[in-house]
């Protein structure tokens, strides 16, 4: 028993056939680099020799010197144009396994391979990367590298489990996860930090299981002192290891006490509020009333009723966050009231509140809890196993690629 929450952890379980970490073919996570924005052109570079290949035939299309760059475009007929030819899909490989990508919004460096294809009128980029290297990029984006070591380890295990479970979710997309908070924030190599990397390495191949299946290890920034039931946010059946409980110490103080956005408020003018609702598909006219229609068992907002001069609507609390902006309406734990010029929301916590509270994990680590105890608190009943081989072998969608290196 860990703080009254049942958590059984069993190491060294053999759950997959051995696959060499860097053998060819290679298990990879396919990361959709959607944060670069929609575009018809990317620039690619590398500090080492690199090459571009036809992804279907493996035919080498061109080899390039270190520190040079090439342009990859969407052709007029909807193909990938590179190295003086067009192909349906292409990938770029570097002998150093480091590639720079420049799009309309930013430039970032990535490990592994860069895969390119077209969709509609745009060119898209996907980073194909081994799981552990991907996590080196995720961890410092999701939790500050200055966090306690045990919290970082808990984050590494949660992120690894979440990734394996998430593969197959985007069935209509050419990637497994994207690089935004829609799944997990990922900036490639740009935020890598030795402290985060040490946590990834210390927990290598460690994955959470429940009843023999990989855990959907959801996590969020600040629970506000009470986590939320998964089914009360996204519907469906209750998930035994994603249940609501008081995330407080023996004195009743939240483990996330003092965290940024433990409490918050945000205000909208009348016009702004109505415009956001309209953009979100709710054309209600001039809004005259807003009230909380239903709350969850943890006290968060399950639904809001909004009445306007042209209609009324009941909106799920989590949906309202996306309509009004998740960076402003920080959680569904809020009250709402009218102001002289519009509407004000005052709330608690940051995020959906389901699963591991990242700030709570830091607080627990500072209180002396190990990463095993932290995971046991936030995912009750889960088992921690060391996977013999690549954890991606457990994913529901095949993630094996046969890729070349550099100009070889």
KABEL-V626316 format. One record per helix or strand. SS is the DSSP state (H for helix, E for strand). FROM is the first residue (numbers start at 1). TO is the last residue. If there is no record, write none. Layout:
ss=SS from=FROM to=TO
ss=SS from=FROM to=TO
//
This chain:
ss=E from=2 to=2
ss=E from=5 to=5
ss=E from=26 to=27
ss=E from=29 to=32
ss=H from=34 to=36
ss=E from=39 to=39
ss=E from=41 to=45
ss=E from=50 to=54
ss=E from=60 to=64
ss=E from=69 to=74
ss=E from=80 to=82
ss=E from=85 to=87
ss=E from=90 to=94
ss=E from=98 to=102
ss=E from=107 to=111
ss=E from=113 to=119
ss=E from=122 to=129
ss=H from=131 to=142
ss=H from=149 to=166
ss=E from=177 to=178
ss=H from=194 to=202
ss=E from=206 to=210
ss=E from=213 to=214
ss=E from=219 to=220
ss=E from=222 to=222
ss=E from=226 to=226
ss=E from=228 to=228
ss=H from=231 to=234
ss=E from=246 to=246
ss=E from=248 to=248
ss=E from=254 to=254
ss=E from=263 to=269
ss=H from=270 to=279
ss=E from=287 to=295
ss=E from=301 to=308
ss=E from=311 to=316
ss=H from=317 to=324
ss=E from=331 to=331
ss=E from=334 to=338
ss=E from=342 to=348
ss=E from=350 to=351
ss=E from=354 to=354
ss=E from=356 to=357
ss=H from=358 to=366
ss=H from=371 to=378
ss=E from=383 to=386
ss=H from=391 to=394
ss=E from=400 to=401
//
